[in-house]
Amino acid sequence: MRAAGSSEDGTIVYTRMETPVHEYTWVAREIRRLIDDDNGMTAGNIAVIGRQHASLEQLMPHLRAVDIPVVYERRQNVLEEHHITQLIELTYAVQALAEGEHERANEYVSRVLSFPFWQIDPVDIWRISSQAYQQRRHWLDVMLESQDSYIVKIARFLLECSQRAASEPLEYVLDRLIGSRKGSEFRSPYRKYHFSDQRFDYNRGEYVAFLSALRLLRERLQGYRSREVIYLRDFVEFIELHRENDMPIVDETPFVSSEDAVHVLTAHKAKGQEYETVFIIDGQESVWAKSKGGKRITFPGNMPITPAGDALDDQLRLFFVAMTRARSNLYITGYERDNAGKPSPLVPFLDHSQFTQESLEAEAVADALERSWQSYHPLPRTSDAHAVLKPILDTYQLNVTHFLKFLNVVWSGPHTFLLESMLRFPQAQTASAAYGSAVHATLREAYRYIENGWPLEDEAILDAFEGFLKEQRMREHQYEQYRDQGRKELPRYLGARKHTFESGHLIETNFKNQGVTVEGARLSGAIDKMVLNQDSSCQVYDFKTGKPLTGWSKNNDHEALKAWRYQTQLIFYKLLVENSRSWSEYTVDRGTLEFVRPYKDDIVTLELAMEDADVSRVASLIGAVWDRIQNLDFPDVSGYEKDMSGIRKFEDDLLADYRPPT
């Protein structure tokens, strides 16, 4: 076999150090030298390849020590991330209180109170501890009698959450513990501490990694007993199940500390890649040519089957893959003894006489050992927002919900958009939103009946509705409330509107893969109903489950804000259709809102005739918002009025600074 590329100026370096710590330090220093030398070598042209993530994770603090920017698709166990362990301990404390396990609760409360997000003075914690010990009392009892009102509020908050734990679905309790939802008199500072604007500005890489871990944990929980309502006790069971069976929840979100960064990856991930300079670390027999014998159950002699990757030829092939990733320069490094001091042979694939012995000065060895002793290696600090968010920006599509969240200075604004829309901070949907999801699913089912020529009978549709509502995993009393509401509203709506249902209507059309761009912005979204006509006109419809809006002109601030949202939404849908791959020949001449909830015993439909000036303004706003997103420019909107005048002023300011693409 022969590498495809070659370079007369290239080099091959074989280096052996005393221990892995010596090796990692030397590799980090050599990479730093290559980047600093005036030879045109950039960080992005360098890769470090390891056989397994364990080696790469051990290397990371040494790279960080000499300020080497990295891009690393690490495999991090979410359950070991320190901000996740804090949340887990908090849930354990609350569940122990809920079950009346006072001694166990006392143990967890004493640990929980030390978490930094509470920002309690260590002296105050010591006083609580001392008083609880001297008086043979539980920590929570001492906290409730504290002279510090903040500590009293924390104690009451824990008790309130423990009371809710038995009856509230897990999503709601987690929202309270995280701080996305306020308790009766206290909001947990967890979210504000770990996900504040200041923390994002200080270390965007760590912020995104933390958020990714929290989001993955919530996603896994949503799949746990997916058809049941689950509670905090189920969360504790879920965590214990994973811990007892050594089942990690692995997050593979890539970490990027700079747009020009050294690539740190495993040999498997390196397949198909190519770099100017490659470092292959841990060139040991135990790493790259490890015997897989021992505990494996062998096949009978008449079945000579070897699991993939176990044969020496497979291991040699993988090592060859790593070597041939280098276009010009190849470093293969190893060590003489492992961290336990035992001799560690080099890979058998190479001529060991080619390896040169390198050493480090005593001071460098001491610093390296100190780094290797750290049990927790934090991600390198990075404030390079473009580097951190590049994987998101490269594929991001703007939908109308995100667009409105960016513009709405009354309820949200750009910073809320960043956290909740772009970075997708996990939180439970509201009960009204859950009801809306169930109704939309029910109307989709009703259209399925129409398409199949089945009779659209109320009881069949209501049975389907109840099934969809149960999937929302609401509180029992909320489920009953919205079940009754749906059983009352849906027959009224269907009685008034089912005669308009036709099999040719397009229901819940998703534009994700339609290649829609407006003013340079990539757009996406789903339209509840589209009606295509033979004259190439199109009407778009949106189903609403809230209080009906009876007209577009409103003096009331709340109604005016709702009218603005709905108008913008329908115009956004027009732009989606007319700029799509499949329906660009159609012209959307009007949009219609259909309200499922009756208004004075009538079903309201509100039609919008779309004026060219309004469409042009929304298109320009899309471009202006898109530019801000791509430039990671999320302005502070605290100075704007919290009403429609503030939204209009913010829109005008965005448009004044906007330069359309040429």
RADA-V926577 format. One record per backbone hydrogen bond with DSSP energy under -1.0 kcal/mol. NH is the residue of the N-H (numbers start at 1). CO is the residue of the C=O. If there is no record, write none. Layout:
NH:CO, NH:CO
This chain:
10:7, 13:330, 15:332, 16:356, 17:334, 23:19, 24:20, 25:21, 26:22, 27:23, 28:24, 29:25, 30:26, 31:27, 32:28, 33:29, 34:30, 35:31, 36:32, 37:33, 39:37, 45:42, 46:43, 47:277, 48:263, 49:279, 50:265, 56:52, 57:53, 58:54, 59:55, 60:56, 62:59, 63:59, 64:60, 65:61, 67:64, 68:63, 71:262, 72:255, 74:72, 76:251, 78:249, 80:77, 81:78, 85:81, 86:82, 87:83, 88:84, 89:85, 90:86, 91:87, 92:88, 93:89, 94:90, 95:91, 96:92, 97:93, 98:94, 99:95, 100:97, 101:96, 102:100, 105:101, 106:102, 107:103, 108:104, 109:105, 110:106, 111:107, 112:108, 113:109, 114:111, 115:112, 118:115, 125:121, 126:122, 127:123, 128:124, 129:125, 130:126, 131:127, 132:128, 133:129, 134:130, 135:131, 137:132, 142:138, 143:139, 144:140, 146:143, 152:148, 153:149, 154:150, 155:151, 156:152, 157:153, 158:154, 159:155, 160:156, 161:157, 162:158, 163:159, 164:160, 165:161, 168:164, 170:230, 173:169, 174:170, 175:171, 176:172, 177:173, 178:174, 179:175, 180:175, 181:175, 183:186, 191:178, 193:189, 194:190, 195:191, 200:196, 201:197, 202:198, 203:199, 204:382, 205:382, 207:203, 208:204, 209:205, 210:206, 211:207, 212:208, 213:209, 214:210, 215:211, 216:212, 217:213, 218:214, 219:215, 220:216, 221:217, 222:218, 223:219, 224:221, 228:225, 235:231, 236:232, 237:233, 238:234, 239:235, 240:236, 241:237, 242:238, 243:239, 244:240, 245:241, 246:243, 247:242, 251:76, 255:72, 257:70, 262:69, 263:46, 264:71, 265:48, 267:50, 270:266, 273:270, 275:325, 277:45, 278:329, 279:47, 280:331, 281:49, 283:333, 284:282, 285:345, 288:284, 289:285, 303:300, 305:303, 310:307, 315:311, 316:312, 317:313, 318:314, 319:315, 320:316, 321:317, 322:318, 323:319, 324:320, 325:322, 326:323, 327:275, 328:276, 329:276, 330:11, 331:278, 332:13, 333:280, 334:15, 336:17, 337:18, 338:342, 341:338, 344:336, 347:283, 354:351, 355:352, 356:14, 358:16, 365:361, 366:362, 367:363, 368:364, 369:365, 370:366, 371:367, 372:368, 373:369, 385:383, 388:384, 389:385, 393:389, 394:390, 396:392, 398:522, 403:399, 404:400, 405:401, 406:402, 407:403, 408:404, 409:407, 412:408, 413:405, 417:413, 418:414, 419:415, 420:416, 421:417, 422:417, 423:418, 425:419, 434:430, 435:431, 436:432, 437:433, 438:434, 439:435, 440:436, 441:437, 442:438, 443:439, 444:440, 445:441, 446:442, 447:443, 448:444, 449:445, 450:446, 451:447, 452:448, 453:450, 454:449, 457:455, 461:457, 462:458, 463:459, 464:460, 465:461, 466:462, 467:463, 468:464, 469:465, 470:466, 471:467, 472:469, 473:470, 479:475, 480:476, 481:477, 482:478, 483:479, 484:480, 485:481, 486:482, 487:483, 488:484, 489:485, 490:486, 493:489, 494:490, 495:491, 496:492, 497:493, 498:494, 500:497, 501:498, 505:502, 506:530, 508:528, 509:527, 511:525, 514:511, 518:521, 521:518, 523:516, 524:398, 527:509, 529:541, 530:506, 531:539, 533:537, 536:533, 538:587, 539:531, 540:590, 541:529, 542:592, 544:594, 560:556, 561:557, 562:558, 563:559, 564:560, 565:561, 566:562, 567:563, 568:564, 569:565, 570:566, 571:567, 572:568, 573:569, 574:570, 575:571, 576:572, 577:573, 578:574, 579:575, 580:577, 581:514, 586:583, 587:536, 589:538, 591:608, 592:540, 593:606, 594:542, 595:604, 596:544, 599:602, 602:599, 606:593, 608:591, 615:611, 616:612, 617:613, 618:614, 619:615, 620:616, 621:617, 622:618, 623:619, 624:620, 625:621, 626:622, 627:623, 628:624, 629:625, 630:626, 631:627, 632:629, 633:628, 640:637, 643:641, 647:643, 648:644, 649:645, 650:646, 651:647, 652:648, 653:649, 654:650, 655:651, 656:652, 657:653
